Structures are given as structure tokens and as C-alpha cells.
Amino acid sequence: MIRDFPLPDLGEGLTESEIVAWRVAVGDRVELNQIVADIETAKAVVELPSPYAGVITALHAAEGETIDVGAPLFSCDTGEPSGEPSGASDATGQAPAAAAAPAATGEAAVQSDAAPEPNLVGYGARDEGGPKRRARSVAAPAAAAAPVAPAPVALEHDPADAAGLAERPRSTPPVRKLARDLGLDLALIAGTGPRGLITRDDVEHAASATGLKPASPAEPAGPTGLAAAPEPLATAPASRPAETRIPIKGVRKHTAAAMVRSAFTAPHVTEFLTVDVTETMDLVRSLREDRALAAHRVTPLAVVAKALCLAARRTPEVNARWDEDAQEIVHYAGVNLGIAAATERGLVVPNIPGADAMTLLELADAITALAETARAGRTSPASLSGGTISITNIGVFGIDAGTPILNPGEAAILAMGAVRRQPWEYRGEIALRELMTLSLSFDHRLVDGQQGSRFLADIGAVLREPGRALTMM
């Protein structure tokens, strides 16, 4: 039996995901819960296990393509008799994991005499608001002697379609919109994607063959959907430079939404402090030269992280959140320290749970592991939630200071600038010293000026004289 597996909601309320990489190809045999693809959610790249054991017969999306939750992801020949009902999806587009748990979805699952669906690894609850799928109406032969295989399903439910009509051409919502803008009929376009999927390139190729262009918002479209012909111009306008368009999706889309929400919700205040960190840099260099500590990579970021955790003990208001619904300020008992990491797929802020209870070496090891995981694109969704306060290291880009935006739900974020050797007053004389500028942004609803200033000054004191940390433990 050929079973289509629809993309499930991975427990984050998603409506779409991007295929980062396929781990299998058509013709490969897979086992239950074998990883078949890497999927980028709104927060991170996750591994998707197979709900079936069998042979892959089709991949319905190419790498880099974004597909809707509920749309077919791949097909698998499970080797079961074709007369048995398929557990991959029903007329509602429900994935096997969701169908096996009616209590989680609030619907009665369709049961059959076949063996129960396997227990899958890594799938969350089904998104009830996701795209729906309808059964394709197929006329059976008049004298069919063999059992009829289950009818395939359409990509999305269209109430206007009547039973018995042919299924609409297979395409994604952005491609259908582009075709509408160009006034093209998808039924007349041959799809070059997997299993005849009509791609954006197919539509653009068809449009170029007819000389069509999308209707401009300022130019009302005619009955055919084409833009009204512009009035002749006395002089041709200057042509614009060539441009490259990058879809807003995945991690970057999530980050943009979070930053806008934070900027327009929390009243930001930013303070700056330039610190003589010569003794801190001497400490870092001495720890790196110690052969007994060769297994640990101690960096200025690790020392700043330790100083932040120590300072948060004296000013707990910075390690808190604003609960709008309960109208309460919530203080955390410990520090889950977020570390902003720039990756090829965008900015992520995984956190180190219980950072305040770690030694300097433990923090250094945790930061190293966090950075390696982020660069490899393997940061888990769990590590991207639950942070209480964050650090961003803009100094690695040669930047001295900035005004960082708070992570939503956090009260403060510290930006550490580049370490520069500059003339500085030292013991009554001018000397070349190593300086760093710290930038602290905080939510003024939770942290007032005195509290924010004391917190920043405490961090600066530890970095100026690392031995002072002994008095704050």
C-alpha cells in the first residue's frame, strides 16, 4: 500500500515549514522512526522521523521549498495489502500521530481492523487551525474485481469544488497567488516539480512566453487580471538597479516578529559603561596558557557571563518578566542565560539553564557547546525557550556599542563591545589599557534607572577587578 505522509505540526502551532535537507531518496528503504528529513520550523532545524517502515516512492517537496502543515511530504510503500484503509491521512488531513490520539485533538479517530498505528517519535499535537484536505472523487470501474486503492487527496479543501470534478493542479499557495496576479490558468501549465507540482519557475516561464506581468496595486486590474496599460511617458524613467529577493521565512521570520513585538511592548532604556578590562584579559590569557585547563576554552564572553550572573544576585529585578494577564512581576529563582548566536539561517538565542550555579570553567564549556550546536544548525526548540536574561557579543564584529532589543519576556539584555587598546587614566597617569564598552537595555516597567545602573556598575566592577567577584559570591 502506498501511504502519503502529511507534514505534521511539530508541537509549536506552526502553519508551514521549510525542507532544509532530505536524508532519503526515492527507492530507499526506511525503518519506523528513521530520520527522513531536516525541517526548519520558526525557531530551529529539527529532525523528522518516518511514521512508516517501507520503501520511499515519492518526495513531494524539494530542498529549500516551504510547504504547509497537512500537505503531503513523502509517500511510502509499506507493503500492506492495498485494500486496507490508509492510516497516513484521512479526509481531514490528520496525520497518523494525531489520529492515534483523539484526546489531544478533541475528535474521534477513525478506527479500522488493521493493526494500530505505530508510536511515533518527535511529533506534537495536531494544529486544528491548519490546512484541511479533502478526498478526491474518483469514479470506480463498472466491473472492478480487485479491491480499489484509497483515493489520493487534494492539497487543500475548496468548498466551491463539487464532487466528481477534477482536482485542481498541484501547487503551493504562493504559486497560486502568483498565477492569479498574472491572470494565468494553472490547468494550462505543465508542472516540472515532484509528481507534477507546478513551481514558481513554471508560472514565470509561462508568463514570459505571453508577455504578462503582475498587476501593480496602483493600477486596477482588468477582467483578465492584467494591469491597465500605462500612459505614454515623455521621457523614460531611470531604470532601477538589479535586485535580489530573499523570502522572509524560518528563523529570520520568527526573529523579526519577536523583535517587533518586543520593541512595541516593552519600554526600552539603554545605558552604556566603558570599562578598563585589562585585568580580565590578563586572566583570560593566563587561563588559556595553563596546560591543566587546555580542555576548556575560556573567553571574555565567559567572564562577562559570570559577572552578569553575580550582579543579578544583587539586582534580581533584571532577572524577571512582566505578566500582563496576571498583572504581576515575576522574579526568577535562577538564571537561564541566553547567548545570542549569529548563524547562516539567522539570529538565535539559545540559553544555558542554571547558569548562575556554574563555575567560570563550566560556563565556558557550556558557551562553547552552545556555539558549536548553533553554527551546525542543530539548536533544539527547547533550548530556545525559557531564557530569563541575555548577552549579545557585538564585539566579535568590531562594534563598540549598540542598543540591543530585549528578547520577548525578558527584562534585560547586555551587549559587550570590542576590546580595544587605548590611552586611559590609570593610577593618576595616562597608559595604554584594554577597554570594553557595555550596553545594557532593560524594560523600564520592571527595572528603574537606579536598579539598571547598579546592575551595570556591578558587572563593570567585576570586569575591572576580577578578584572582586570573590566578594559577591
C-alpha positions as CSV (number, residue, x, y, z in Angstrom):
1,M,0.0,0.0,0.0
2,I,1.3,3.5,-0.9
3,R,0.8,5.9,2.0
4,D,1.1,9.7,1.9
5,F,2.5,11.3,5.0
6,P,1.3,14.9,5.5
7,L,3.6,17.3,7.2
8,P,2.6,17.5,10.9
9,D,2.5,20.4,13.3
10,L,5.7,19.7,15.4
11,G,4.1,20.9,18.6
12,E,4.7,24.7,18.0
13,G,1.4,25.7,16.4
14,L,3.1,26.1,13.0
15,T,1.4,26.6,9.7
16,E,4.3,25.9,7.4
17,S,7.9,24.6,7.4
18,E,10.9,24.6,5.1
19,I,12.6,21.4,3.9
20,V,16.3,22.0,4.8
21,A,17.6,18.6,3.6
22,W,16.4,15.2,2.7
23,R,18.1,12.2,4.4
24,V,16.5,9.7,2.0
25,A,15.8,9.4,-1.7
26,V,13.2,7.7,-3.8
27,G,13.7,4.0,-3.7
28,D,15.4,3.9,-0.3
29,R,14.0,1.6,2.4
30,V,13.3,3.2,5.7
31,E,12.5,1.9,9.2
32,L,10.0,3.2,11.7
33,N,11.2,6.4,13.3
34,Q,14.2,6.6,10.9
35,I,15.1,10.3,10.3
36,V,14.0,11.2,6.8
37,A,14.4,15.0,6.6
38,D,15.6,18.1,8.4
39,I,12.8,20.6,8.7
40,E,13.2,24.2,9.7
41,T,10.5,25.5,12.0
42,A,10.0,29.1,13.1
43,K,12.7,28.6,15.7
44,A,15.2,25.9,14.7
45,V,16.0,23.0,12.5
46,V,14.6,19.7,13.7
47,E,14.8,16.1,12.5
48,L,11.7,14.5,11.2
49,P,11.3,10.7,11.7
50,S,9.3,8.4,9.4
51,P,6.0,7.1,10.7
52,Y,6.2,4.0,8.5
53,A,8.6,1.2,7.6
54,G,8.8,0.6,3.8
55,V,10.2,2.0,0.6
56,I,10.1,5.7,-0.3
57,T,8.1,6.1,-3.6
58,A,8.0,9.9,-3.8
59,L,9.2,13.1,-2.2
60,H,6.6,15.8,-2.6
61,A,8.8,18.8,-1.9
62,A,12.3,19.8,-2.9
63,E,15.1,21.1,-0.5
64,G,14.5,24.8,0.2
65,E,10.8,24.6,-0.5
66,T,8.3,25.7,2.1
67,I,5.2,23.6,2.5
68,D,2.0,23.9,4.5
69,V,1.2,21.8,7.6
70,G,-1.1,19.0,6.3
71,A,0.4,19.0,2.7
72,P,1.9,15.7,1.5
73,L,5.6,15.4,2.5
74,F,6.5,12.0,1.1
75,S,4.9,8.7,0.0
76,C,6.0,5.3,1.3
77,D,5.1,1.7,0.1
78,T,4.5,-0.1,3.4
79,G,4.0,-3.5,1.7
80,E,0.5,-3.9,3.2
81,P,-2.5,-5.1,1.1
82,S,-4.0,-2.3,-0.9
83,G,-7.5,-3.0,0.4
84,E,-6.7,-1.9,3.9
85,P,-7.5,1.7,4.9
86,S,-4.5,4.0,4.9
87,G,-3.6,5.4,8.3
88,A,-1.4,8.1,6.8
89,S,-4.2,10.6,6.5
90,D,-8.0,10.8,6.2
91,A,-10.3,13.3,4.6
92,T,-9.4,15.9,7.2
93,G,-5.6,15.7,6.5
94,Q,-5.0,14.3,10.1
95,A,-1.5,12.9,10.5
96,P,-1.1,9.4,12.0
97,A,0.3,10.7,15.2
98,A,-2.8,12.9,15.7
99,A,-5.2,10.2,14.6
100,A,-3.8,7.9,17.2
101,A,-4.6,10.4,20.0
102,P,-8.2,11.6,19.7
103,A,-8.0,13.0,23.3
104,A,-5.4,15.5,22.1
105,T,-7.3,16.7,19.1
106,G,-10.8,16.6,20.5
107,E,-12.1,14.4,17.6
108,A,-12.9,10.8,17.3
109,A,-10.2,9.0,15.4
110,V,-11.2,6.7,12.6
111,Q,-10.5,3.1,13.6
112,S,-10.1,0.0,11.4
113,D,-9.4,-3.7,11.7
114,A,-5.8,-3.0,10.7
115,A,-3.0,-3.0,13.3
116,P,-2.9,0.2,15.4
117,E,-0.6,3.0,14.1
118,P,2.9,2.9,15.5
119,N,4.0,5.2,18.3
120,L,6.0,8.0,16.6
121,V,8.9,9.9,18.0
122,G,9.0,13.7,18.0
123,Y,5.6,14.7,16.8
124,G,3.4,17.2,18.7
125,A,-0.3,17.7,18.7
126,R,-2.2,18.5,15.5
127,D,-2.9,22.1,14.8
128,E,-6.7,22.3,14.5
129,G,-6.5,25.5,12.6
130,G,-4.2,24.1,9.9
131,P,-5.0,23.5,6.3
132,K,-7.6,20.9,5.5
133,R,-7.6,18.2,2.8
134,R,-10.5,16.7,1.0
135,A,-10.8,13.3,-0.6
136,R,-10.5,13.3,-4.3
137,S,-13.6,12.0,-6.1
138,V,-12.7,9.1,-8.4
139,A,-15.2,7.1,-10.4
140,A,-14.7,3.3,-9.9
141,P,-14.7,0.9,-12.9
142,A,-18.1,-0.7,-13.6
143,A,-16.7,-4.2,-13.1
144,A,-13.8,-3.9,-10.7
145,A,-12.8,-7.3,-9.4
146,A,-9.9,-6.3,-7.3
147,P,-10.1,-4.0,-4.2
148,V,-9.8,-0.3,-5.1
149,A,-6.8,1.6,-3.5
150,P,-7.7,4.6,-1.3
151,A,-8.3,7.7,-3.4
152,P,-5.5,10.3,-3.2
153,V,-6.2,13.6,-1.6
154,A,-6.0,17.2,-2.7
155,L,-3.7,19.8,-1.2
156,E,-6.3,22.0,0.3
157,H,-10.1,22.0,0.8
158,D,-12.1,24.1,-1.6
159,P,-15.9,24.3,-0.7
160,A,-16.6,25.5,-4.3
161,D,-15.4,22.2,-5.8
162,A,-18.3,19.8,-6.4
163,A,-18.0,16.1,-6.1
164,G,-16.9,14.4,-9.3
165,L,-14.9,17.4,-10.7
166,A,-11.2,17.0,-11.5
167,E,-8.7,18.0,-8.8
168,R,-7.1,21.4,-9.2
169,P,-3.5,21.4,-10.4
170,R,-1.0,20.7,-7.6
171,S,0.8,23.8,-6.4
172,T,1.6,25.8,-3.3
173,P,-0.4,28.9,-2.1
174,P,2.3,31.4,-3.1
175,V,2.4,29.9,-6.6
176,R,-1.4,30.0,-6.9
177,K,-1.3,33.7,-5.9
178,L,1.4,34.5,-8.5
179,A,-0.7,32.8,-11.2
180,R,-3.8,34.8,-10.1
181,D,-1.8,38.1,-10.3
182,L,-0.6,37.2,-13.8
183,G,-4.1,36.1,-14.9
184,L,-2.8,32.6,-15.7
185,D,-4.8,29.3,-15.6
186,L,-2.8,26.7,-13.7
187,A,-4.7,24.0,-15.6
188,L,-2.8,25.1,-18.7
189,I,0.6,25.0,-17.1
190,A,2.7,21.8,-17.0
191,G,4.3,21.2,-13.6
192,T,8.0,20.3,-13.5
193,G,8.2,19.6,-9.8
194,P,7.8,16.3,-8.0
195,R,4.7,14.4,-9.1
196,G,3.8,17.2,-11.4
197,L,3.9,20.0,-8.8
198,I,3.6,23.4,-10.5
199,T,6.5,25.6,-9.3
200,R,7.1,29.3,-9.4
201,D,9.6,28.9,-12.3
202,D,6.8,27.1,-14.3
203,V,4.5,30.1,-13.8
204,E,7.1,32.7,-14.6
205,H,8.1,30.7,-17.7
206,A,4.5,30.6,-18.9
207,A,4.2,34.4,-18.1
208,S,7.3,35.3,-20.1
209,A,6.0,33.3,-23.1
210,T,2.9,35.6,-23.1
211,G,4.5,38.8,-22.0
212,L,2.4,39.1,-18.8
213,K,3.4,40.9,-15.7
214,P,1.8,41.1,-12.2
215,A,-0.8,43.9,-11.7
216,S,0.5,46.8,-9.7
217,P,-1.5,47.8,-6.6
218,A,-1.8,51.3,-8.1
219,E,-3.1,50.0,-11.4
220,P,-6.5,48.4,-11.2
221,A,-6.6,45.0,-12.9
222,G,-9.0,44.4,-15.8
223,P,-11.3,41.4,-16.2
224,T,-8.4,39.2,-17.2
225,G,-6.3,40.2,-14.2
226,L,-3.8,42.1,-16.3
227,A,-2.6,45.6,-15.3
228,A,-4.0,48.5,-17.2
229,A,-1.7,49.9,-19.9
230,P,0.3,52.9,-18.5
231,E,0.0,56.2,-20.2
232,P,3.0,57.0,-22.5
233,L,5.7,59.0,-20.8
234,A,7.5,61.9,-22.3
235,T,10.8,60.6,-21.0
236,A,11.6,57.1,-19.9
237,P,12.3,56.9,-16.1
238,A,15.7,55.9,-14.9
239,S,16.0,52.1,-14.6
240,R,16.4,50.7,-11.1
241,P,19.5,48.5,-10.3
242,A,19.1,44.8,-10.5
243,E,17.7,43.4,-7.2
244,T,17.7,40.0,-5.4
245,R,14.7,39.0,-3.4
246,I,15.1,36.7,-0.4
247,P,11.9,35.1,1.1
248,I,11.2,36.1,4.7
249,K,10.8,32.7,6.4
250,G,12.1,30.3,9.0
251,V,14.3,31.7,11.8
252,R,14.6,35.2,10.3
253,K,10.8,35.5,10.1
254,H,10.4,34.4,13.7
255,T,13.1,36.7,14.9
256,A,11.7,39.7,13.1
257,A,8.2,39.1,14.6
258,A,9.7,38.7,18.1
259,M,11.8,41.9,17.8
260,V,8.8,44.0,16.6
261,R,6.7,42.6,19.4
262,S,9.4,43.4,22.0
263,A,10.1,46.9,20.7
264,F,6.5,47.9,20.7
265,T,5.6,46.2,24.0
266,A,8.4,46.9,26.5
267,P,9.6,50.5,27.1
268,H,13.4,50.1,26.4
269,V,16.1,52.1,28.2
270,T,19.7,51.6,27.2
271,E,22.7,52.6,29.4
272,F,26.4,52.5,28.5
273,L,29.6,51.9,30.5
274,T,33.2,51.9,29.3
275,V,35.3,49.6,31.5
276,D,39.1,49.0,31.8
277,V,39.2,45.2,31.3
278,T,43.0,44.9,31.2
279,E,43.0,42.6,34.3
280,T,40.2,40.5,32.8
281,M,42.1,40.0,29.6
282,D,45.2,39.1,31.6
283,L,43.1,36.5,33.4
284,V,41.8,35.0,30.2
285,R,45.3,34.8,28.7
286,S,46.7,33.1,31.8
287,L,43.9,30.5,31.9
288,R,44.4,29.7,28.2
289,E,48.2,29.2,28.8
290,D,47.5,26.8,31.7
291,R,48.0,23.3,30.4
292,A,45.9,21.9,33.1
293,L,42.9,23.9,31.6
294,A,43.7,23.0,28.0
295,A,40.3,21.2,27.7
296,H,38.4,24.4,28.5
297,R,38.1,27.4,26.1
298,V,37.8,30.4,28.4
299,T,36.9,33.6,26.5
300,P,36.0,37.2,27.6
301,L,32.4,36.2,26.9
302,A,32.5,33.6,29.6
303,V,33.9,36.1,32.1
304,V,31.2,38.6,31.2
305,A,28.6,35.9,31.6
306,K,29.9,35.0,35.1
307,A,30.0,38.7,36.1
308,L,26.4,39.1,34.9
309,C,25.2,36.2,37.0
310,L,26.9,37.6,40.1
311,A,25.5,41.0,39.5
312,A,22.0,39.6,39.1
313,R,22.1,38.4,42.7
314,R,22.3,42.0,43.9
315,T,19.7,43.2,41.5
316,P,17.1,40.5,41.0
317,E,14.8,42.9,39.2
318,V,16.8,42.4,36.0
319,N,16.1,38.6,36.1
320,A,12.3,38.9,35.8
321,R,9.4,39.1,33.5
322,W,6.1,41.2,33.2
323,D,3.0,39.0,33.4
324,E,0.4,41.2,31.7
325,D,-2.6,38.8,32.2
326,A,-2.0,38.4,36.0
327,Q,-0.7,42.0,36.4
328,E,2.3,40.7,38.3
329,I,6.1,41.0,38.1
330,V,7.6,37.5,38.2
331,H,11.1,37.1,39.7
332,Y,13.1,34.0,38.7
333,A,14.9,31.9,41.3
334,G,17.7,31.1,38.9
335,V,19.3,32.5,35.7
336,N,18.7,30.8,32.3
337,L,21.3,32.8,30.4
338,G,20.6,33.4,26.7
339,I,23.5,33.8,24.4
340,A,22.8,35.4,21.0
341,A,24.3,33.4,18.2
342,A,24.5,34.6,14.5
343,T,24.0,31.6,12.2
344,E,23.7,31.3,8.4
345,R,19.9,30.9,8.9
346,G,19.5,34.0,11.1
347,L,19.9,35.0,14.8
348,V,19.0,32.5,17.5
349,V,19.3,32.9,21.3
350,P,19.6,29.5,23.0
351,N,20.0,29.6,26.7
352,I,22.1,27.9,29.4
353,P,19.8,26.7,32.2
354,G,21.1,27.3,35.7
355,A,24.0,29.5,34.6
356,D,24.1,31.2,37.9
357,A,25.1,28.0,39.6
358,M,28.0,27.3,37.3
359,T,31.7,28.0,37.8
360,L,33.6,30.0,35.2
361,L,35.0,26.9,33.6
362,E,31.6,25.3,33.4
363,L,30.1,28.4,31.8
364,A,33.0,28.4,29.3
365,D,32.3,24.8,28.3
366,A,28.5,25.5,28.1
367,I,29.1,28.5,25.8
368,T,31.4,26.6,23.6
369,A,28.9,23.7,23.2
370,L,26.1,26.2,22.6
371,A,28.0,28.0,19.8
372,E,29.0,24.8,18.0
373,T,25.4,23.5,18.1
374,A,24.1,26.8,16.8
375,R,26.6,27.0,13.9
376,A,25.7,23.5,12.9
377,G,22.0,24.4,12.8
378,R,21.2,21.8,15.4
379,T,19.8,24.1,18.2
380,S,16.8,22.4,19.6
381,P,13.5,24.3,20.1
382,A,13.6,23.5,23.8
383,S,16.9,25.4,24.3
384,L,15.4,28.5,22.6
385,S,12.7,28.9,25.2
386,G,12.8,29.6,28.9
387,G,15.5,32.2,28.9
388,T,15.5,34.8,31.7
389,I,18.2,37.3,30.6
390,S,20.6,37.5,27.6
391,I,24.0,38.6,26.4
392,T,24.9,39.5,22.8
393,N,28.6,39.8,21.8
394,I,28.7,42.5,19.2
395,G,32.4,43.0,19.8
396,V,33.3,40.0,17.6
397,F,32.2,42.2,14.7
398,G,34.4,45.0,15.7
399,I,31.5,47.1,17.1
400,D,31.9,49.1,20.3
401,A,28.4,49.7,21.5
402,G,24.7,49.5,20.5
403,T,21.1,49.4,21.7
404,P,20.1,45.8,21.8
405,I,16.4,44.8,21.7
406,L,15.1,42.7,24.6
407,N,14.2,39.1,24.0
408,P,10.4,38.9,24.5
409,G,9.6,38.0,28.1
410,E,12.9,39.1,29.5
411,A,13.8,42.2,31.5
412,A,17.3,42.9,30.3
413,I,19.9,42.2,27.7
414,L,23.6,43.1,27.8
415,A,25.7,43.8,24.7
416,M,29.5,43.5,25.1
417,G,31.6,45.6,22.7
418,A,35.0,45.0,21.2
419,V,38.1,45.1,23.4
420,R,40.4,48.0,22.2
421,R,43.8,49.1,23.4
422,Q,43.5,52.9,24.1
423,P,45.0,55.6,26.2
424,W,43.3,55.7,29.6
425,E,43.8,57.2,33.0
426,Y,45.4,54.6,35.3
427,R,46.7,55.3,38.7
428,G,47.0,59.0,38.1
429,E,48.8,58.7,34.7
430,I,47.9,58.1,31.1
431,A,48.6,54.5,30.0
432,L,47.6,52.2,27.2
433,R,44.8,50.0,28.6
434,E,42.3,47.4,27.2
435,L,38.8,48.9,27.2
436,M,35.4,47.5,26.5
437,T,32.0,49.3,26.3
438,L,29.0,47.6,27.8
439,S,25.5,48.4,26.6
440,L,22.5,47.4,28.8
441,S,18.9,47.6,27.6
442,F,16.2,47.0,30.1
443,D,12.4,47.0,30.4
444,H,11.6,50.2,32.4
445,R,8.4,48.6,33.6
446,L,10.4,46.1,35.6
447,V,13.7,47.9,36.2
448,D,14.1,51.5,37.1
449,G,17.1,53.7,36.4
450,Q,18.8,53.1,39.8
451,Q,18.5,49.3,39.6
452,G,19.7,49.2,36.0
453,S,22.6,51.4,36.8
454,R,23.7,49.4,39.8
455,F,23.5,46.2,37.8
456,L,25.6,47.6,35.1
457,A,28.1,49.1,37.5
458,D,28.5,45.7,39.3
459,I,29.3,43.9,36.1
460,G,31.9,46.6,35.3
461,A,33.4,46.3,38.7
462,V,34.0,42.5,38.3
463,L,35.5,43.0,34.8
464,R,37.7,45.8,36.1
465,E,39.0,43.7,39.0
466,P,38.1,40.0,38.6
467,G,39.2,39.4,42.2
468,R,36.2,41.5,43.3
469,A,34.0,38.5,42.3
470,L,35.0,36.8,45.5
471,T,33.2,39.4,47.5
472,M,29.9,38.9,45.6
473,M,29.7,35.1,45.9
